[in-house]
Amino acid sequence: MSFKDSRNKITRREWFQRSGVLLGGAAFAGAFSGALVGRAAAFPFPAFPQGGGNTPDKMRAAMGAAPIQAQKLSDNLTLLSGPGGNVVVLNGPDGKLMVDTFVLPAWPKLKEHLDAIGKAPLKTVIDTHWHFDHTDNNAHVREAGATIIAQENTKTRMMQPHDLVPLGLHFDPSPANALPDKTFKLTDKLDFAGEHVSMTHVPPAHTDTDIYIHFQNANVLQAADVFFNGLYPFIDGGTGGSVHGMIGGATKIIALADNKTKIVPGHGPLGDKASLTKYRDMLVVVHDRVQKQKTAGKSLKEVVASKPTAEFDAAWGMGLFSPDTFTEIVYNTL
């Protein structure tokens, strides 16, 4: 059964009943210990009502309420974490480059943080993929004078309507002023503020629009939603994502990293090669267990009941999706 086929088998109410959605930042932070707690609180997944009644604007408002926390990655590179995941800002005397843009209600405080980083104008924005929590402020950054760059599939997907089934959300096509100005197919690169920035398309993983960004001089990789650090990931089977692709994408990024590389996930605290490897290895184990049962003819209900994620649930199961819902996502994207 494909992801699309599952829409007829699992109602939106059932998706929400099976999802272990957190009750705000304090609960999310409580799932972490030690040094991770403070940073974890900066990117909570909000609570949503059970049984539907959710809209993109409600999700935007819930995510947008999170504060923005700033963390220096290098002299001119800053990580902003909060309302919609992680944003990276490269600052130079002549301008700023930003990767991703948070959710729409966060724009005023995002602008405040950009102004605090430096007085130079925002010149370039890179979208890591099409999802709203990464592209929502595209119109605002264009109005601010920035050129928006993305992989070509991102522009295509943004021009289409979408249903994110596990979240019970429908999205209309993005307005024309939010679409990327410049697109590329496989790779692109630019030199900006003394930094060599490369952009590389990942074969379908989280979606079919994903890219990773390599800030080569600073030894920073922005993996975006190919990497969820400390929580089970969302895999968007409706736009080409698959658990196999997520494993491949993570493996590709791991190969570029050394033990000093800082790796920025789409959601979760700042990571490194070890944490990305741990995440990839978790995905491999869950993939293999679910694939074996699905190949043997086991139904979705039977596979969920077998608890293939059990050994990982304490470490990974306190995010947006419960272990059972993550198992469903894996099963439906195989």
C-alpha positions, 0 to 999 in steps of 0.5 A, a space after each residue: 500500500 502506498 502513502 497515497 493509498 493509506 489516505 483512504 485507510 486512515 482518517 485524519 482523526 485516527 492520525 491525530 489520535 495516534 500522534 504523541 504531540 507535545 504540549 509546548 516547549 516545557 514538555 519538549 524540553 523535558 524529553 532531553 537532559 543535560 546540555 540539550 535542554 536549553 536548546 531543545 526548548 527553542 524549537 518545540 512542536 506545539 499541541 494540536 487539537 485531537 480529531 481534526 479542526 486544524 488549519 495551516 494558520 493554527 499551526 503557524 500561530 502555535 509554532 510562531 509563538 516560540 522564541 528565537 534563540 541565537 547561537 554562533 557557529 563561526 565569526 560570521 555564521 549564526 544559528 537561529 532556532 525557534 518558530 519552525 525549526 532552524 535558520 542559518 544566517 551568514 553575515 558580511 559587510 555588504 549583506 546577509 545570506 539566510 537559509 530558510 525563513 521560519 513560519 509566517 508569524 515569526 517575521 517581526 522577531 526574525 527581522 529583529 534578530 537579523 538587524 541585531 546580527 548586523 546592519 547590512 541588508 538581506 541579499 540572498 535566501 536559500 530554501 532547503 525544501 518546499 514545506 511551509 515552515 521553511 518557506 513561509 516568509 519568502 514574500 517578506 524576504 523578497 520585499 526586503 530585497 533578497 533573491 530566493 534560491 531553491 532546487 527546481 522541484 521546490 518551486 514546482 511543489 510550491 505552485 501545487 496544492 498539497 495535503 500533509 496527511 499525518 498533520 491533517 493539513 491542506 495547503 493551497 499553492 503559494 502566491 507568486 511573490 513567495 516563489 523562488 527567483 532562481 532554481 537549480 537542478 543538482 548543484 549551485 554555489 556562490 561565494 558570499 561574505 568570505 564563505 564558500 557556500 555550496 548547495 546540493 540536491 539530495 535524491 528524494 528523502 524527506 521530500 523530492 525537493 531537499 538540498 543540503 548547504 555546505 558552508 565550507 570555510 566554517 565547516 558547517 553543514 545544514 542538513 535541513 529536514 533530512 535530519 531531525 535531531 532527537 525526534 522521529 522525523 516526518 517523511 512526506 510521502 506525498 511529495 516523494 519522500 521515503 525512509 530509504 531516501 532519508 537513510 541515503 540522504 543522511 549517509 551522503 551528508 555523513 560522508 562530507 563531515 569530520 569530527 569537528 563539523 557542525 551539522 544543523 538539522 531541520 528540527 532539534 538541537 545543533 548536531 555533529 557527525 556522531 549524532 547524525 550517524 546515530 540518527 541514520 543508524 536508527 532509521 536503518 534498523 526501523 526500516 529493515 524491521 518494517 520492510 521485512 514484515 511488509 514483504 512477508 505480507 504483514 498488514 499495517 496494523 500488525 506491523 504497528 502492533 509489533 513495536 519495531 521502534 521500541 528500543 528507540 522510543 525513549 530517545 526519539 519518541 517524544 517529538 511530533 509523532 508517536 512511535 506508532 505514527 512513525 511506524 505508519 509513516 515508515 510502512 507507508 513510504 516503503 
